[in-house]
Amino acid sequence: SDTEFWDKMQAEWEEMARRNWISDNQEAPGQVTISTIEKGYYFHTENPFKDWPGAFEEGLKKMKEGDLPVTILYLEAAILQEPNDAEAWQFLGITQAENENEQAAIVALQR
């Protein structure tokens, strides 16, 4: 429905603002442009699964169920537990892309 669409758009906007991906003055004179590689990936700060054992496997289960927001939280938790897990980064990037969060998808896939 239209209400669900606009609620989702509002949530995305708030998430972008929280992660400082938008600002009122993006083209300020003298502002240094930072590439997505240099920025790094912005993890959710309130992740209830950050210490969850088997977070990667649980994330894959949620991905198969189509629950993208929860999948992202589990995969982020898995990466926080094992930062060099290339497979977790890959699945996180794919899930972020499916969730239409292209900026986070790019950064995750570059890792």
Wavefront OBJ file of the C-alpha trace (Angstrom):
o trace
v 0.000 0.000 0.000
v 0.987 3.649 -0.293
v 1.291 4.029 3.469
v 3.755 1.124 3.689
v 5.799 2.592 0.847
v 6.075 6.014 2.484
v 6.799 4.472 5.895
v 9.656 2.520 4.314
v 10.950 5.641 2.569
v 10.871 7.548 5.880
v 12.766 4.741 7.622
v 15.404 4.697 4.849
v 15.766 8.483 5.057
v 16.230 8.341 8.826
v 18.798 5.555 8.456
v 20.752 7.570 5.896
v 20.690 10.597 8.169
v 21.815 8.481 11.130
v 24.779 7.218 9.132
v 25.665 10.743 7.920
v 25.188 9.795 4.274
v 23.184 12.926 3.689
v 23.719 16.462 4.802
v 22.368 19.898 4.040
v 25.614 21.025 2.451
v 27.156 18.136 0.514
v 29.109 20.332 -1.921
v 30.688 22.744 0.553
v 33.735 24.608 -0.792
v 36.947 23.049 0.433
v 35.186 19.895 1.538
v 37.319 16.789 1.057
v 35.553 14.026 -0.814
v 35.911 10.644 0.868
v 35.485 7.479 -1.163
v 33.289 4.653 0.083
v 36.400 2.549 0.701
v 37.839 5.167 3.039
v 34.521 5.687 4.833
v 34.154 2.045 5.765
v 31.001 0.196 6.614
v 28.645 1.693 9.200
v 27.317 -1.058 11.445
v 24.014 -0.771 13.296
v 24.850 0.457 16.779
v 21.876 -1.231 18.461
v 22.374 -4.765 17.137
v 20.686 -7.262 19.491
v 22.613 -10.136 17.836
v 26.165 -8.775 18.200
v 27.184 -11.567 20.602
v 24.956 -14.234 19.074
v 26.756 -17.576 18.590
v 26.289 -18.839 15.041
v 25.208 -15.409 13.768
v 26.363 -16.160 10.207
v 24.336 -19.370 9.949
v 21.305 -17.676 11.499
v 21.678 -14.843 8.985
v 21.626 -17.318 6.104
v 18.407 -18.849 7.497
v 16.775 -15.422 7.717
v 17.962 -14.622 4.181
v 16.174 -17.733 2.858
v 13.040 -16.602 4.713
v 13.308 -13.203 2.992
v 13.701 -11.198 6.205
v 16.319 -8.755 4.906
v 16.554 -6.359 7.897
v 17.113 -9.207 10.361
v 19.512 -10.922 7.929
v 21.584 -7.735 7.841
v 21.744 -7.607 11.635
v 22.886 -11.232 11.880
v 25.506 -10.800 9.139
v 26.808 -7.605 10.738
v 27.065 -9.493 14.041
v 28.980 -12.298 12.325
v 31.418 -9.767 10.834
v 31.888 -7.996 14.152
v 32.807 -11.391 15.619
v 35.057 -12.319 12.654
v 36.014 -9.165 10.685
v 37.963 -11.037 7.980
v 35.156 -13.435 7.017
v 34.965 -12.757 3.276
v 31.855 -14.893 2.827
v 29.965 -12.942 5.504
v 30.989 -9.661 3.837
v 29.820 -10.994 0.472
v 26.415 -12.071 1.777
v 26.065 -8.780 3.651
v 26.747 -6.858 0.441
v 24.248 -8.920 -1.524
v 21.610 -8.517 1.183
v 22.178 -4.760 1.416
v 21.756 -4.522 -2.373
v 18.529 -6.539 -2.221
v 17.389 -4.219 0.576
v 18.097 -1.263 -1.767
v 20.894 0.118 0.403
v 23.408 0.514 -2.408
v 26.008 2.512 -0.464
v 26.324 -0.138 2.240
v 26.263 -2.897 -0.405
v 29.179 -1.362 -2.282
v 31.289 -0.956 0.829
v 30.544 -4.490 2.054
v 31.317 -6.059 -1.329
v 34.577 -4.123 -1.567
v 35.658 -5.732 1.715
l 1 2 3 4 5 6 7 8 9 10 11 12 13 14 15 16 17 18 19 20 21 22 23 24 25 26 27 28 29 30 31 32 33 34 35 36 37 38 39 40 41 42 43 44 45 46 47 48 49 50 51 52 53 54 55 56 57 58 59 60 61 62 63 64 65 66 67 68 69 70 71 72 73 74 75 76 77 78 79 80 81 82 83 84 85 86 87 88 89 90 91 92 93 94 95 96 97 98 99 100 101 102 103 104 105 106 107 108 109 110 111
